[in-house]
Amino acid sequence: MPLNLVRRAATPSASTSRSRWGTLPPDVLQQSCKRIGIMATIFAIMWLIPIILNNVVADLLHFMPMPGMASGDWPMPGNLICGAGIAVSIGMVFVAIRLHERPALLLRLGLVFQFLMAALISYLIHLHPVLRVNAISWLCLVIISYPAIVPSTPRTTLLVSLLIATLDPLFFWMALQRGADVSTEPFRLVWQWLPTYVCAGIAVVPSSIITGLGRQVSKARDLGAYQVEDLIGRGGMGEVYRARHRFLARPAAIKLIRPDALGAGASMNIQRFRREAQAAASLRSPHTINLYDFGMTDDGVFYYVMELLDGVDLDTLVRRFGPIAAGRAIFLLRHACHSLGEAHARGLVHRDIKPSNIFTCRMGLNVDFVKVLDFGLVKSTGVSAEATTLLTAPNVTTGTPAFMAPEMALGETEIDLRADIYALGCVGYWLLTGRLVFEAETSMKMMIQHIQSEPVPPSRLTELEIPPELDRVLLACLAKKPADRPADMRELAELLEAVPLPSPWTRARSEEWWERHLPSAAPASVWRPPTPQATVRIAREETK
């Protein structure tokens, strides 16, 4: 899948992670959140063990169970506490799965979970308190183990650990209020609770070490003049990070290709990514993603630096807001034609056009400004057969099945610009209907339909008004034979422009849509709140 370059305001910025005690580096934060579910699972198992030991094993071996947890006492407080611990732990596992894309919130909830586990353990111990000097509290295990597995900042670790250490004195005092018969000699109490507070101080050490190592990794990962910041996207071959130029303070997106993702064909894949960077760098259309730099690190990580886009890809646009009006679809498709038309004029065929590879974004004072991304499968129509063989694995079909031209699905070697025209027709179909041209259970069945089946006109699949002329243009793009499609992107753009629209998509409509739906980065001097009359008018026009 392509890598998402959209800004994510919820992700912590690297600038906030410079304080030694303030926040975690992005890498450490991501790893900590992944481990919260693991830690919750461990706690659930730990709570299950005393239930089994005291209610099953103790009966079988005729041992004395822990007070308050004998099988005959069910449901006594001890069993209820263990059951509550299991329930909270399982709940935390599901929370960790649900909030994996909100690491800061998940990490805070993880600390609350740690405190709850410690409170239940301390309460269980003090149901029948026994004061023994030099006995180590079970809270020491929670204080030391949790930050070692799920590190937080040293300051937060120290605060939470001290609160947990205070639970033993608190529940001991509560036991005294219930009339527990235990010694209250100050010297004994100090030696009883001192190890727990010592562990609270020691817990800061793993947090400091892991946080420091994370910052060292982040610093080592800086590439040339760019400082690598937080993760903003992940795909099958690598990851995309937000970055900033050290001297120009220019935001950027850095795509890193992991060495392990290159596999056995590492050499061929490196050539592919180098070709993607070179192809994108050679294009000058404002509707093509702008490439700043590319290269390879000493440890074999291939990277290239691109402009950071503020917007959404067309796949997300439709999934989030539904099918769009015909006028807007034509507006976006014509922008894409501009980018691909230049690529074709230079002898380059994209071969992986799909909604997630086309972004609509803010660009200066413009909105709904299209950028075409991911030229990873680009193929030059002017290269020799030998060069093509070197860069394309034999008997391998490249591209995305839902947007694949019939000739690509058949594995034909002679693929020209009309494959991109077919794919762009599929994109237009998606924008207007929110549906793929063909639905199928498997990729192979979908490719067979692209080869054999005739598409249903998009106007039959939506309640939005689609002019018959637009139906004909898209169906022409989806013709099985390349010769029956528009000859090039210029012709396709002209056909789209000629479609009569009762309500064209204007700059004013674009600005008002972005104000209402994606206003986060809008300058106050430019983006004015729409009047109620304008909002009603736009809503009516979008339903036409």
C-alpha positions as CSV (number, residue, x, y, z in Angstrom):
1,M,0.0,0.0,0.0
2,P,1.2,3.5,-0.6
3,L,2.4,5.6,2.3
4,N,0.2,8.3,3.7
5,L,1.8,11.7,3.7
6,V,-1.1,13.6,5.3
7,R,-0.3,15.7,8.4
8,R,-1.5,14.3,11.6
9,A,-1.9,16.9,14.3
10,A,-2.3,14.2,17.0
11,T,1.2,12.9,16.6
12,P,3.8,14.3,19.0
13,S,6.3,16.5,17.3
14,A,10.0,16.1,17.6
15,S,10.4,19.6,18.9
16,T,8.6,18.6,22.1
17,S,10.9,15.6,22.7
18,R,14.0,17.6,23.3
19,S,13.5,17.9,27.0
20,R,15.3,15.1,28.9
21,W,12.4,14.8,31.4
22,G,9.5,16.0,29.3
23,T,8.4,13.5,26.7
24,L,9.5,10.4,25.0
25,P,11.2,10.3,21.5
26,P,8.7,9.2,18.8
27,D,10.4,5.8,18.4
28,V,10.3,5.0,22.1
29,L,6.7,6.2,22.3
30,Q,5.6,3.9,19.5
31,Q,7.4,0.9,21.1
32,S,6.0,1.7,24.5
33,C,2.4,1.6,23.2
34,K,2.9,-1.7,21.4
35,R,4.0,-3.2,24.7
36,I,1.0,-2.1,26.8
37,G,-1.1,-4.9,25.5
38,I,1.6,-7.4,26.3
39,M,1.9,-6.1,29.8
40,A,-1.9,-6.2,30.3
41,T,-1.8,-9.8,29.2
42,I,0.9,-10.6,31.7
43,F,-1.1,-9.1,34.5
44,A,-4.2,-11.1,33.5
45,I,-2.2,-14.3,33.8
46,M,-0.7,-13.2,37.1
47,W,-4.2,-12.6,38.5
48,L,-5.4,-16.0,37.3
49,I,-2.6,-17.8,39.1
50,P,-3.7,-17.1,42.7
51,I,-7.3,-18.1,41.9
52,I,-6.1,-21.4,40.6
53,L,-3.6,-22.0,43.4
54,N,-6.0,-21.1,46.2
55,N,-9.2,-22.6,44.9
56,V,-7.9,-25.7,43.0
57,V,-4.4,-26.6,43.9
58,A,-4.7,-25.9,47.6
59,D,-7.8,-28.3,47.8
60,L,-6.1,-31.0,45.8
61,L,-2.9,-30.9,47.9
62,H,-4.6,-30.1,51.2
63,F,-2.6,-26.9,51.6
64,M,-3.7,-23.9,53.5
65,P,-5.0,-21.2,51.0
66,M,-4.3,-17.5,51.3
67,P,-6.7,-16.0,53.8
68,G,-9.9,-14.8,52.1
69,M,-9.3,-17.0,49.0
70,A,-10.4,-20.5,50.1
71,S,-12.7,-22.3,47.7
72,G,-15.4,-22.6,50.4
73,D,-15.2,-18.8,50.9
74,W,-16.2,-18.0,47.3
75,P,-17.0,-15.3,46.4
76,M,-14.8,-13.8,49.1
77,P,-13.0,-10.5,48.7
78,G,-9.7,-12.1,47.6
79,N,-11.3,-13.9,44.7
80,L,-13.3,-10.8,43.7
81,I,-10.1,-8.7,43.7
82,C,-8.4,-11.2,41.4
83,G,-11.4,-11.4,39.2
84,A,-11.4,-7.6,39.0
85,G,-7.7,-7.6,38.1
86,I,-8.4,-10.1,35.2
87,A,-11.3,-8.0,33.9
88,V,-9.3,-4.7,34.0
89,S,-6.3,-6.4,32.3
90,I,-8.4,-7.9,29.5
91,G,-10.1,-4.5,29.0
92,M,-6.7,-2.9,28.7
93,V,-5.7,-5.3,26.0
94,F,-8.7,-4.2,23.9
95,V,-8.0,-0.5,24.7
96,A,-4.4,-0.9,23.5
97,I,-5.7,-2.4,20.2
98,R,-8.3,0.3,19.7
99,L,-6.0,3.3,20.5
100,H,-2.8,2.1,18.7
101,E,-3.0,5.2,16.5
102,R,-3.2,7.6,19.5
103,P,0.1,6.7,21.3
104,A,0.1,9.7,23.7
105,L,-3.3,8.9,25.1
106,L,-2.6,5.2,25.2
107,L,0.5,5.7,27.2
108,R,-1.3,7.8,29.8
109,L,-4.0,5.2,30.1
110,G,-1.2,2.6,30.5
111,L,0.1,4.5,33.6
112,V,-3.5,4.6,35.0
113,F,-3.6,0.8,34.4
114,Q,-0.3,0.3,36.2
115,F,-1.6,2.2,39.2
116,L,-4.9,0.3,39.3
117,M,-3.0,-3.1,39.2
118,A,-0.8,-1.9,42.1
119,A,-3.8,-0.7,44.1
120,L,-5.6,-4.1,43.7
121,I,-2.4,-6.0,44.7
122,S,-1.8,-3.8,47.8
123,Y,-5.5,-4.1,48.8
124,L,-5.3,-7.9,48.4
125,I,-2.2,-8.1,50.6
126,H,-3.7,-6.0,53.3
127,L,-7.0,-7.9,53.6
128,H,-5.1,-9.8,56.4
129,P,-1.9,-7.8,57.0
130,V,1.1,-9.4,58.6
131,L,4.0,-7.1,59.4
132,R,7.3,-8.8,58.8
133,V,10.6,-6.9,58.8
134,N,12.7,-7.4,55.6
135,A,9.7,-8.8,53.6
136,I,9.7,-7.3,50.1
137,S,6.3,-6.0,49.0
138,W,4.8,-7.3,45.7
139,L,4.5,-3.7,44.7
140,C,8.3,-3.6,44.1
141,L,7.7,-6.1,41.2
142,V,5.1,-3.7,39.6
143,I,7.3,-0.6,40.1
144,I,10.4,-2.2,38.6
145,S,8.9,-4.4,35.8
146,Y,6.4,-2.0,34.2
147,P,8.7,0.9,33.2
148,A,11.3,-1.7,32.0
149,I,8.7,-3.1,29.6
150,V,6.6,0.0,28.9
151,P,9.0,2.9,29.4
152,S,7.6,6.4,30.1
153,T,9.6,9.6,30.7
154,P,11.8,9.5,33.9
155,R,9.8,12.2,35.5
156,T,6.5,10.5,35.0
157,T,8.0,7.1,36.0
158,L,9.2,8.6,39.3
159,L,5.9,10.3,40.1
160,V,3.8,7.1,39.4
161,S,6.3,4.9,41.3
162,L,6.1,7.1,44.4
163,L,2.3,7.0,44.3
164,I,2.4,3.2,44.0
165,A,4.9,2.9,46.9
166,T,2.5,5.0,49.0
167,L,-0.3,2.4,48.5
168,D,1.2,0.0,51.1
169,P,1.1,2.6,54.0
170,L,-2.3,3.7,52.8
171,F,-3.9,0.2,52.9
172,F,-2.0,-0.7,56.1
173,W,-3.6,2.3,57.7
174,M,-7.0,1.2,56.4
175,A,-6.4,-2.2,57.8
176,L,-5.7,-0.7,61.2
177,Q,-9.0,1.2,60.9
178,R,-10.7,-2.2,60.4
179,G,-9.2,-3.4,63.6
180,A,-6.2,-5.5,62.3
181,D,-3.9,-6.8,65.0
182,V,-0.5,-5.7,63.8
183,S,2.5,-3.9,65.2
184,T,2.7,-0.1,64.6
185,E,6.3,0.3,65.9
186,P,7.8,3.1,63.7
187,F,11.2,1.5,63.2
188,R,9.6,-1.7,61.9
189,L,7.2,0.3,59.6
190,V,10.2,2.2,58.1
191,W,12.1,-1.0,57.3
192,Q,8.9,-2.6,55.9
193,W,8.2,0.1,53.4
194,L,11.7,1.4,52.7
195,P,12.4,-1.2,49.9
196,T,9.3,-0.1,48.0
197,Y,10.4,3.6,47.9
198,V,14.0,2.5,47.0
199,C,12.5,0.6,44.0
200,A,10.6,3.8,43.1
201,G,13.9,5.6,42.7
202,I,15.5,2.7,40.9
203,A,12.6,2.6,38.4
204,V,13.8,5.9,36.9
205,V,17.0,4.2,35.7
206,P,15.5,2.0,32.9
207,S,13.3,4.9,31.8
208,S,16.3,7.2,31.5
209,I,18.4,4.6,29.7
210,I,15.6,3.6,27.2
211,T,14.7,7.3,26.6
212,G,18.4,8.2,26.0
213,L,18.9,5.3,23.6
214,G,15.8,6.4,21.7
215,R,17.2,9.9,21.3
216,Q,20.5,8.5,20.2
217,V,18.7,6.4,17.5
218,S,16.7,9.4,16.4
219,K,19.9,11.5,16.1
220,A,21.7,8.8,14.3
221,R,18.7,8.5,11.9
222,D,19.0,12.1,10.8
223,L,19.7,12.2,7.1
224,G,22.0,14.9,5.8
225,A,20.6,18.3,6.4
226,Y,17.2,16.9,7.5
227,Q,16.2,16.1,11.0
228,V,13.9,13.1,11.2
229,E,10.9,13.7,13.4
230,D,7.8,11.6,14.0
231,L,6.3,8.7,12.1
232,I,3.3,9.8,9.9
233,G,2.8,6.7,7.7
234,R,3.7,3.1,7.1
235,G,3.5,0.8,4.1
236,G,4.6,-2.6,2.9
237,M,8.1,-1.6,2.0
238,G,8.9,1.2,4.5
239,E,7.9,4.1,6.5
240,V,7.3,7.9,6.1
241,Y,8.5,10.3,8.7
242,R,8.0,14.0,9.1
243,A,11.3,15.8,8.8
244,R,12.7,19.4,8.9
245,H,15.6,21.0,7.1
246,R,18.2,22.1,9.6
247,F,18.8,25.5,8.0
248,L,15.7,26.3,6.0
249,A,13.2,25.1,8.6
250,R,11.3,23.6,5.7
251,P,8.9,20.7,6.6
252,A,9.3,17.6,4.5
253,A,8.4,13.9,4.4
254,I,11.2,11.3,4.3
255,K,10.3,7.8,2.9
256,L,12.6,5.2,4.3
257,I,12.9,1.8,2.6
258,R,13.8,-0.9,5.2
259,P,16.6,-3.2,4.3
260,D,14.7,-6.3,5.5
261,A,11.8,-5.3,3.1
262,L,14.1,-5.6,0.1
263,G,14.3,-9.4,0.4
264,A,16.2,-11.6,-2.0
265,G,15.8,-9.1,-4.8
266,A,17.5,-6.3,-2.9
267,S,19.6,-5.1,-5.8
268,M,16.6,-5.0,-8.1
269,N,14.4,-3.2,-5.6
270,I,17.1,-0.7,-4.9
271,Q,17.2,0.1,-8.6
272,R,13.4,0.4,-8.5
273,F,13.4,3.0,-5.7
274,R,16.3,4.8,-7.3
275,R,14.3,4.9,-10.5
276,E,11.2,6.2,-8.6
277,A,13.3,9.1,-7.2
278,Q,14.9,9.9,-10.5
279,A,11.5,9.8,-12.3
280,A,9.8,12.1,-9.8
281,A,12.8,14.5,-9.8
282,S,12.6,14.8,-13.6
283,L,9.0,16.0,-13.6
284,R,8.1,19.7,-13.2
285,S,4.3,19.6,-13.1
286,P,3.0,21.4,-10.0
287,H,0.6,18.4,-9.7
288,T,3.4,15.9,-9.2
289,I,4.9,15.3,-5.7
290,N,8.0,17.5,-5.4
291,L,11.2,15.5,-4.6
292,Y,14.0,17.3,-2.6
293,D,16.7,14.7,-2.2
294,F,17.4,11.0,-2.2
295,G,20.2,8.6,-1.4
296,M,21.2,5.6,0.8
297,T,22.5,5.5,4.3
298,D,25.6,3.6,5.4
299,D,23.5,0.8,6.8
300,G,21.7,0.2,3.5
301,V,18.5,2.2,4.1
302,F,17.3,3.8,0.9
303,Y,15.5,7.1,1.4
304,Y,14.1,10.1,-0.5
305,V,12.9,13.4,0.8
306,M,9.6,14.9,-0.5
307,E,7.4,17.8,0.2
308,L,5.0,17.3,3.1
309,L,1.4,17.5,2.0
310,D,-1.5,18.9,4.0
311,G,-4.6,17.1,2.9
312,V,-6.1,13.7,2.2
313,D,-5.8,11.1,-0.5
314,L,-8.8,10.4,-2.7
315,D,-9.3,7.0,-1.1
316,T,-9.7,8.6,2.3
317,L,-11.7,11.5,0.9
318,V,-14.5,9.2,-0.4
319,R,-14.4,6.8,2.6
320,R,-14.7,9.7,5.0
321,F,-17.0,12.1,3.2
322,G,-18.8,9.9,0.7
323,P,-18.9,10.1,-3.2
324,I,-18.3,13.6,-4.5
325,A,-20.2,15.8,-7.0
326,A,-19.5,15.4,-10.7
327,G,-18.0,18.9,-11.0
328,R,-15.5,18.2,-8.2
329,A,-14.5,14.8,-9.7
330,I,-13.8,16.5,-13.0
331,F,-11.8,19.2,-11.3
332,L,-9.6,16.7,-9.5
333,L,-9.2,14.3,-12.5
334,R,-8.0,17.2,-14.7
335,H,-5.3,18.0,-12.2
336,A,-4.2,14.4,-12.3
337,C,-4.2,14.5,-16.1
338,H,-1.7,17.5,-15.9
339,S,0.8,15.5,-13.8
340,L,0.5,12.2,-15.8
341,G,0.5,14.1,-19.1
342,E,3.9,15.4,-18.4
343,A,5.2,12.0,-17.3
344,H,3.9,10.4,-20.5
345,A,5.5,13.2,-22.6
346,R,8.8,12.2,-21.0
347,G,8.2,8.5,-21.8
348,L,7.2,7.5,-18.3
349,V,4.1,5.4,-17.4
350,H,3.1,5.4,-13.8
351,R,1.4,1.9,-13.7
352,D,0.0,2.3,-10.2
353,I,-2.6,5.0,-10.4
354,K,-5.2,4.6,-7.7
355,P,-7.1,6.9,-5.2
356,S,-4.6,6.4,-2.5
357,N,-1.8,7.6,-4.8
358,I,-3.6,10.9,-5.6
359,F,-3.8,13.6,-2.9
360,T,-6.0,16.6,-2.7
361,C,-4.4,19.2,-0.5
362,R,-3.7,22.8,0.4
363,M,-1.0,24.4,-1.6
364,G,-0.3,28.0,-0.7
365,L,-3.7,29.8,-1.0
366,N,-5.1,27.0,-3.2
367,V,-7.3,24.1,-2.0
368,D,-8.3,20.9,-3.8
369,F,-4.8,21.0,-5.3
370,V,-4.0,17.6,-6.6
371,K,-0.6,15.9,-6.2
372,V,0.2,12.5,-7.8
373,L,2.4,10.3,-5.7
374,D,4.4,7.1,-5.6
375,F,6.1,6.6,-9.0
376,G,7.6,3.3,-7.7
377,L,6.3,1.2,-10.6
378,V,7.0,3.8,-13.2
379,K,8.2,2.4,-16.5
380,S,10.0,4.1,-19.3
381,T,8.7,3.4,-22.7
382,G,12.0,4.2,-24.2
383,V,14.2,1.7,-22.4
384,S,15.5,-1.4,-23.9
385,A,14.0,-4.8,-23.3
386,E,17.1,-5.8,-21.4
387,A,16.9,-2.9,-19.0
388,T,13.2,-3.6,-18.4
389,T,14.0,-7.2,-17.6
390,L,16.6,-6.1,-15.1
391,L,14.1,-4.0,-13.2
392,T,11.0,-6.2,-13.4
393,A,10.8,-9.7,-12.0
394,P,9.7,-12.3,-14.5
395,N,6.1,-13.6,-14.4
396,V,5.2,-11.0,-11.9
397,T,2.2,-8.7,-12.4
398,T,2.7,-5.2,-10.9
399,G,0.1,-2.7,-9.9
400,T,-3.1,-2.8,-7.9
401,P,-5.8,-5.3,-9.2
402,A,-8.8,-3.0,-8.5
403,F,-7.3,-0.3,-10.9
404,M,-5.4,-2.5,-13.3
405,A,-5.8,-2.2,-17.0
406,P,-6.7,-5.5,-18.9
407,E,-3.3,-5.6,-20.7
408,M,-1.5,-5.4,-17.3
409,A,-3.7,-8.1,-15.9
410,L,-2.8,-10.3,-18.8
411,G,0.9,-9.7,-18.2
412,E,1.6,-8.1,-21.5
413,T,5.1,-6.6,-21.8
414,E,4.1,-3.7,-24.0
415,I,2.4,-1.4,-21.6
416,D,1.9,2.3,-22.6
417,L,0.3,5.4,-21.3
418,R,-3.2,4.1,-22.0
419,A,-2.8,1.8,-18.9
420,D,-2.7,5.0,-16.8
421,I,-5.8,6.3,-18.6
422,Y,-7.7,3.1,-17.7
423,A,-6.6,3.4,-14.1
424,L,-7.6,7.1,-13.9
425,G,-11.0,6.1,-15.2
426,C,-11.3,3.7,-12.3
427,V,-10.4,6.5,-10.0
428,G,-13.1,8.7,-11.4
429,Y,-15.6,5.8,-11.0
430,W,-14.5,5.6,-7.3
431,L,-14.9,9.3,-6.8
432,L,-18.5,9.4,-8.2
433,T,-19.9,6.2,-6.7
434,G,-17.7,5.2,-3.7
435,R,-17.4,1.8,-5.4
436,L,-14.8,-0.1,-7.3
437,V,-15.4,-0.8,-11.0
438,F,-15.5,-4.5,-10.2
439,E,-16.0,-6.2,-6.9
440,A,-14.5,-9.7,-6.3
441,E,-13.4,-12.0,-3.5
442,T,-9.8,-12.4,-4.7
443,S,-7.3,-10.4,-6.7
444,M,-7.3,-13.0,-9.5
445,K,-11.1,-12.9,-9.9
446,M,-11.0,-9.1,-10.0
447,M,-8.3,-9.1,-12.7
448,I,-10.4,-11.5,-14.7
449,Q,-13.4,-9.1,-14.5
450,H,-11.2,-6.3,-15.7
451,I,-10.2,-8.5,-18.7
452,Q,-13.7,-9.9,-19.5
453,S,-16.6,-7.9,-17.9
454,E,-18.2,-4.7,-19.0
455,P,-18.5,-2.0,-16.3
456,V,-21.9,-0.6,-15.2
457,P,-22.2,3.1,-16.0
458,P,-21.5,5.0,-12.7
459,S,-24.7,7.0,-13.0
460,R,-26.6,3.8,-12.2
461,L,-24.8,3.3,-8.9
462,T,-25.4,6.7,-7.2
463,E,-28.1,9.1,-6.4
464,L,-25.9,12.0,-7.3
465,E,-26.5,13.6,-10.7
466,I,-23.9,12.4,-13.2
467,P,-24.1,13.9,-16.7
468,P,-24.4,11.3,-19.5
469,E,-21.3,12.8,-21.2
470,L,-19.3,12.0,-18.0
471,D,-20.6,8.5,-18.1
472,R,-19.3,8.1,-21.7
473,V,-15.9,9.6,-20.9
474,L,-15.3,7.2,-18.0
475,L,-16.5,4.2,-19.9
476,A,-14.2,5.2,-22.8
477,C,-11.3,5.2,-20.3
478,L,-12.4,1.7,-19.2
479,A,-12.4,0.2,-22.7
480,K,-10.9,-3.2,-22.9
481,K,-8.8,-2.4,-25.9
482,P,-6.2,0.4,-25.4
483,A,-7.0,1.7,-28.9
484,D,-10.6,2.5,-27.9
485,R,-9.5,4.7,-25.0
486,P,-8.6,8.4,-25.2
487,A,-5.3,8.8,-27.0
488,D,-3.5,10.6,-24.2
489,M,-4.0,12.7,-21.1
490,R,-4.4,15.9,-23.0
491,E,-7.4,14.4,-24.9
492,L,-8.9,13.1,-21.7
493,A,-8.6,16.5,-20.0
494,E,-10.3,18.1,-22.9
495,L,-13.1,15.5,-22.9
496,L,-13.6,16.1,-19.1
497,E,-13.6,19.9,-19.6
498,A,-16.3,19.6,-22.3
499,V,-18.7,17.8,-20.0
500,P,-21.7,20.2,-19.4
501,L,-22.2,20.8,-15.7
502,P,-25.2,22.5,-14.1
503,S,-23.1,23.4,-11.1
504,P,-19.3,23.6,-11.9
505,W,-16.8,23.2,-9.0
506,T,-15.5,26.7,-8.4
507,R,-12.7,28.1,-6.2
508,A,-15.3,29.5,-3.8
509,R,-17.0,26.1,-3.4
510,S,-13.6,24.5,-2.8
511,E,-12.7,27.0,-0.1
512,E,-16.0,26.6,1.6
513,W,-15.8,22.8,1.6
514,W,-12.3,22.9,3.1
515,E,-13.4,25.4,5.7
516,R,-16.2,23.1,6.9
517,H,-14.4,19.7,6.7
518,L,-10.7,20.2,6.9
519,P,-10.1,23.7,8.5
520,S,-7.2,22.9,10.8
521,A,-4.4,24.6,8.9
522,A,-6.4,27.5,7.5
523,P,-4.9,31.0,8.0
524,A,-7.4,33.3,9.6
525,S,-6.7,36.0,7.1
526,V,-7.7,33.8,4.2
527,W,-10.2,31.2,5.5
528,R,-13.4,32.9,6.5
529,P,-16.2,31.0,8.2
530,P,-19.0,30.5,5.7
531,T,-22.3,32.3,6.1
532,P,-25.4,30.1,6.9
533,Q,-26.8,30.9,3.5
534,A,-23.6,29.8,1.8
535,T,-23.5,26.6,3.8
536,V,-27.0,25.7,2.7
537,R,-26.3,26.5,-0.9
538,I,-23.2,24.4,-1.0
539,A,-25.0,21.5,0.7
540,R,-27.7,21.7,-2.0
541,E,-25.2,21.9,-4.8
542,E,-23.2,18.9,-3.6
543,T,-26.4,16.7,-3.7
544,K,-27.1,17.6,-7.3
